[in-house]
Amino acid sequence: MIDADATSVLDACDREQRMSAGKRPTLLVYRIVCTDQDALHWPEEDMGNLRVALNALMRLFRL
């Protein structure tokens, strides 16, 4: 259930940020969580989209 909820939240972020110049929030979360990429030099647009996704996950998990 939690996986489906997280996926739904991230899908909503992708839809909300579809006009953003940066990469999709879901892809950015994947790059951080699953592939452990360094985001230090990511463009500002990508950092903003990552922030949107992480904030949505925090709300979901009530952190």
PLY file of the C-alpha trace (Angstrom):
ply
format ascii 1.0
element vertex 63
property float x
property float y
property float z
element edge 62
property int vertex1
property int vertex2
end_header
0.00 0.00 0.00
2.79 2.43 0.90
4.54 1.79 -2.44
1.35 2.60 -4.33
0.80 5.76 -2.28
4.36 6.95 -2.86
4.08 6.21 -6.58
0.81 8.17 -6.76
2.33 11.14 -4.96
5.35 11.18 -7.28
3.15 10.80 -10.36
1.18 13.84 -9.20
4.44 15.77 -8.83
5.42 14.84 -12.38
2.08 16.12 -13.67
2.31 19.35 -11.65
5.86 20.04 -12.86
5.29 18.97 -16.49
5.97 22.50 -17.73
9.14 22.87 -15.68
12.43 23.23 -17.51
14.03 20.61 -15.26
13.84 16.85 -15.20
10.80 14.99 -13.86
10.65 14.86 -10.04
10.26 11.06 -10.11
13.48 10.65 -12.07
15.35 12.94 -9.71
14.17 11.04 -6.62
15.23 7.80 -8.31
18.68 9.22 -9.05
19.14 10.28 -5.43
17.62 7.27 -3.66
18.37 4.33 -5.96
21.59 5.27 -7.73
23.06 7.51 -5.00
24.01 10.28 -7.42
25.55 13.48 -6.17
23.17 16.41 -6.72
25.71 19.07 -5.77
26.04 20.42 -9.32
22.50 19.85 -10.60
20.79 22.79 -12.31
18.50 24.97 -10.22
15.43 23.69 -12.08
16.25 20.09 -11.16
16.84 21.01 -7.53
13.46 22.74 -7.46
11.72 19.67 -8.92
13.53 17.42 -6.44
12.39 19.68 -3.60
8.77 19.40 -4.79
8.96 15.60 -4.83
10.69 15.28 -1.46
8.21 17.67 0.16
5.33 15.61 -1.22
6.87 12.42 0.19
7.37 14.10 3.54
3.68 15.02 3.64
2.72 11.47 2.70
4.88 9.93 5.43
4.02 12.73 7.91
7.63 13.69 8.55
0 1
1 2
2 3
3 4
4 5
5 6
6 7
7 8
8 9
9 10
10 11
11 12
12 13
13 14
14 15
15 16
16 17
17 18
18 19
19 20
20 21
21 22
22 23
23 24
24 25
25 26
26 27
27 28
28 29
29 30
30 31
31 32
32 33
33 34
34 35
35 36
36 37
37 38
38 39
39 40
40 41
41 42
42 43
43 44
44 45
45 46
46 47
47 48
48 49
49 50
50 51
51 52
52 53
53 54
54 55
55 56
56 57
57 58
58 59
59 60
60 61
61 62
